[in-house]
């Protein structure tokens, strides 16, 4: 389209584009047909597509969106190619799931694997860095599970789907507070443990006489704070 053809008062172009007004009715028909085909394909994908999406399932969803957009709106494209592409993606996803079921290595590559982020009240910094998970993300997740310090955590896993799974320590041991730093009043209410310090980065323990000036053996940081229970 040339710039000379663009006019703010050209309502027909603004509303209908370069296609005739009758194409609007065709778009409605195309949308209904593609929508029905899409519903059938989604039903055949299974219940997983309605739950938490994995990496491959998210990729499939984005691909499906790209496929159905063109047949619904572009007048010189037919519906059949879009329908064929939807079926191809369906069998591609099913084939990948079958292959993952047969071979564990394929499943790990495609879906990812479970990663332990915390063990017995101490964060695992190497795993946090590898998975690019920040401390604030971890602490927010723990607070969501009514955890106030790391000593209440026996295991914290990040599932392949990106969700967190928490197993609580029973009974709880002293640990690093996960309460927000700006909430000093609530932090002051937490019971402190005499002669026990924890690394502010990972929650590793050290006695009061040993921590000063020393690096944490777990993460290498040198900042310490009082352990709470």
C-alpha positions as CSV (number, residue, x, y, z in Angstrom):
1,X,0.0,0.0,0.0
2,X,1.3,3.4,-1.0
3,X,1.3,6.3,1.5
4,X,-1.0,8.2,-0.9
5,X,-3.6,5.6,-0.3
6,X,-3.7,6.2,3.5
7,X,-6.4,8.6,4.7
8,X,-7.7,9.0,8.2
9,X,-11.2,9.4,6.8
10,X,-11.1,6.2,4.8
11,X,-13.4,4.2,7.2
12,X,-13.8,1.3,4.7
13,X,-10.0,0.7,4.8
14,X,-9.8,1.1,8.5
15,X,-12.7,-1.2,9.2
16,X,-12.3,-3.8,6.5
17,X,-8.7,-3.3,5.2
18,X,-8.1,-4.1,1.5
19,X,-10.7,-6.9,1.4
20,X,-14.4,-6.4,0.5
21,X,-16.9,-6.0,3.3
22,X,-18.3,-9.4,2.5
23,X,-15.1,-11.0,3.7
24,X,-16.1,-10.1,7.3
25,X,-18.8,-12.7,7.1
26,X,-16.3,-15.2,5.7
27,X,-14.0,-14.4,8.6
28,X,-16.8,-15.4,11.0
29,X,-17.3,-18.7,9.2
30,X,-13.6,-19.3,9.1
31,X,-13.3,-18.6,12.8
32,X,-16.1,-21.0,13.7
33,X,-14.6,-23.8,11.6
34,X,-11.1,-23.3,12.9
35,X,-12.3,-23.0,16.4
36,X,-14.2,-26.3,16.2
37,X,-11.1,-28.0,14.7
38,X,-9.0,-26.5,17.4
39,X,-11.3,-27.8,20.2
40,X,-11.1,-31.3,18.7
41,X,-7.3,-31.1,18.5
42,X,-7.0,-29.8,22.1
43,X,-9.3,-32.6,23.3
44,X,-7.0,-35.2,21.6
45,X,-3.9,-33.7,23.2
46,X,-5.3,-34.8,26.6
47,X,-5.8,-33.3,30.1
48,X,-2.2,-32.1,30.4
49,X,-2.8,-29.2,28.1
50,X,-5.4,-27.9,30.5
51,X,-3.0,-28.1,33.5
52,X,0.4,-26.8,34.2
53,X,2.3,-26.6,30.9
54,X,5.7,-28.0,30.3
55,X,8.2,-26.5,27.9
56,X,7.1,-28.7,25.0
57,X,3.4,-28.1,25.7
58,X,4.0,-24.3,25.9
59,X,5.8,-24.5,22.5
60,X,2.9,-26.5,21.1
61,X,0.4,-23.9,22.3
62,X,2.4,-21.0,20.7
63,X,2.6,-23.0,17.5
64,X,-1.1,-23.7,17.5
65,X,-1.8,-20.0,17.9
66,X,0.4,-19.1,14.9
67,X,-1.3,-21.8,12.8
68,X,-4.9,-20.8,13.4
69,X,-4.3,-17.1,13.0
70,X,-3.7,-17.2,9.2
71,X,-6.6,-19.3,8.0
72,X,-9.0,-17.2,10.0
73,X,-8.0,-13.8,8.7
74,X,-6.0,-14.0,5.4
75,X,-8.4,-14.1,2.5
76,X,-6.0,-15.8,0.0
77,X,-5.3,-18.7,2.4
78,X,-7.6,-21.7,2.6
79,X,-8.7,-23.6,5.7
80,X,-7.4,-27.0,4.7
81,X,-3.6,-26.2,5.1
82,X,-4.3,-24.9,8.6
83,X,-6.3,-28.0,9.5
84,X,-3.5,-30.3,8.2
85,X,-0.9,-28.4,10.2
86,X,-3.0,-28.8,13.4
87,X,-3.1,-32.5,12.9
88,X,0.7,-32.6,12.2
89,X,1.4,-30.8,15.4
90,X,-0.9,-33.2,17.3
91,X,1.0,-36.3,16.0
92,X,4.4,-34.6,16.5
93,X,3.5,-33.9,20.2
94,X,2.1,-37.5,20.7
95,X,5.2,-39.0,19.0
96,X,7.5,-37.0,21.3
97,X,5.6,-38.0,24.4
98,X,5.8,-41.7,23.3
99,X,9.5,-41.4,22.7
100,X,10.0,-39.7,26.1
101,X,8.1,-42.6,27.7
102,X,10.4,-45.2,26.1
103,X,13.7,-43.4,26.8
104,X,14.4,-41.6,30.0
105,X,17.2,-39.5,28.4
106,X,14.8,-38.1,25.9
107,X,12.4,-37.2,28.6
108,X,15.1,-35.4,30.6
109,X,16.2,-33.5,27.5
110,X,12.7,-32.5,26.4
111,X,10.9,-32.0,29.7
112,X,13.8,-31.3,32.1
113,X,14.3,-32.9,35.5
114,X,13.6,-32.4,39.2
115,X,16.3,-30.2,40.9
116,X,16.9,-30.0,44.7
117,X,17.2,-26.3,45.8
118,X,17.4,-26.7,49.6
119,X,18.4,-29.5,51.9
120,X,18.0,-29.7,55.7
121,X,17.5,-25.9,56.1
122,X,20.4,-24.9,53.8
123,X,20.1,-23.6,50.2
124,X,22.2,-25.2,47.5
125,X,23.8,-22.2,45.7
126,X,25.1,-24.1,42.8
127,X,21.7,-25.4,41.9
128,X,20.1,-21.9,42.4
129,X,22.6,-20.5,39.9
130,X,22.2,-23.3,37.4
131,X,18.4,-22.9,37.4
132,X,18.6,-19.1,37.6
133,X,16.4,-18.9,40.6
134,X,16.8,-15.9,42.9
135,X,16.6,-15.9,46.7
136,X,13.5,-13.7,46.6
137,X,11.7,-16.3,44.5
138,X,12.6,-19.0,46.9
139,X,11.7,-17.0,50.0
140,X,8.4,-15.9,48.4
141,X,7.5,-19.5,47.7
142,X,8.4,-20.5,51.2
143,X,6.3,-17.7,52.7
144,X,3.4,-18.9,50.6
145,X,3.7,-22.2,52.4
146,X,3.7,-20.5,55.8
147,X,7.4,-21.0,56.3
148,X,9.2,-18.3,58.3
149,X,12.8,-19.6,58.3
150,X,14.9,-22.2,56.4
151,X,15.1,-24.5,59.4
152,X,11.5,-25.6,58.7
153,X,12.6,-26.9,55.3
154,X,13.7,-30.5,54.9
155,X,13.7,-30.5,51.1
156,X,12.7,-28.0,48.4
157,X,12.5,-29.2,44.8
158,X,11.9,-27.4,41.6
159,X,9.9,-29.7,39.3
160,X,10.4,-30.0,35.6
161,X,7.2,-27.9,35.1
162,X,8.7,-25.0,37.2
163,X,6.6,-25.6,40.2
164,X,8.1,-26.0,43.7
165,X,7.6,-29.0,46.0
166,X,8.2,-28.5,49.7
167,X,8.8,-31.1,52.4
168,X,8.9,-29.6,55.9
169,X,11.4,-30.4,58.6
170,X,9.8,-32.1,61.7
171,X,10.7,-30.9,64.2
172,X,12.1,-27.6,62.8
173,X,15.8,-26.7,63.4
174,X,17.3,-23.2,63.7
175,X,17.7,-21.4,60.3
176,X,17.8,-18.2,58.3
177,X,14.7,-16.0,58.4
178,X,12.8,-15.7,55.1
179,X,10.7,-12.8,56.2
180,X,11.0,-9.6,54.2
181,X,13.9,-7.4,55.4
182,X,11.7,-4.3,55.6
183,X,9.3,-6.0,58.1
184,X,11.6,-5.5,61.0
185,X,8.8,-5.7,63.6
186,X,7.9,-9.2,62.5
187,X,11.5,-10.3,62.4
188,X,12.1,-9.0,65.9
189,X,9.3,-11.3,67.1
190,X,11.2,-14.4,65.9
191,X,13.1,-16.2,68.6
192,X,16.9,-15.9,68.2
193,X,19.2,-18.8,68.9
194,X,22.2,-17.8,71.2
195,X,25.7,-18.5,69.9
196,X,24.5,-19.6,66.5
197,X,24.9,-17.7,63.2
198,X,23.7,-18.5,59.8
199,X,24.9,-17.3,56.4
200,X,22.6,-14.7,55.0
201,X,23.1,-16.1,51.5
202,X,22.4,-19.8,52.0
203,X,21.5,-20.4,55.6
204,X,24.5,-22.5,56.5
205,X,25.3,-22.7,60.2
206,X,28.4,-21.5,62.1
207,X,29.0,-20.9,65.8
208,X,29.4,-17.4,67.0
209,X,33.1,-17.7,67.6
210,X,33.8,-19.3,64.3
211,X,31.8,-17.2,61.9
212,X,33.5,-13.8,62.2
213,X,35.8,-13.1,59.3
214,X,35.3,-16.5,57.8
215,X,33.8,-17.6,54.5
216,X,30.8,-19.8,54.5
217,X,31.9,-23.4,53.6
218,X,28.7,-23.9,51.5
219,X,28.6,-20.7,49.3
220,X,31.8,-18.7,50.1
221,X,30.0,-15.6,51.4
222,X,31.1,-13.8,54.6
223,X,27.9,-12.2,55.8
224,X,26.3,-13.8,58.8
225,X,23.2,-13.1,60.9
226,X,21.5,-14.6,64.0
227,X,19.7,-17.9,63.5
228,X,16.0,-18.0,64.4
229,X,13.7,-20.8,65.4
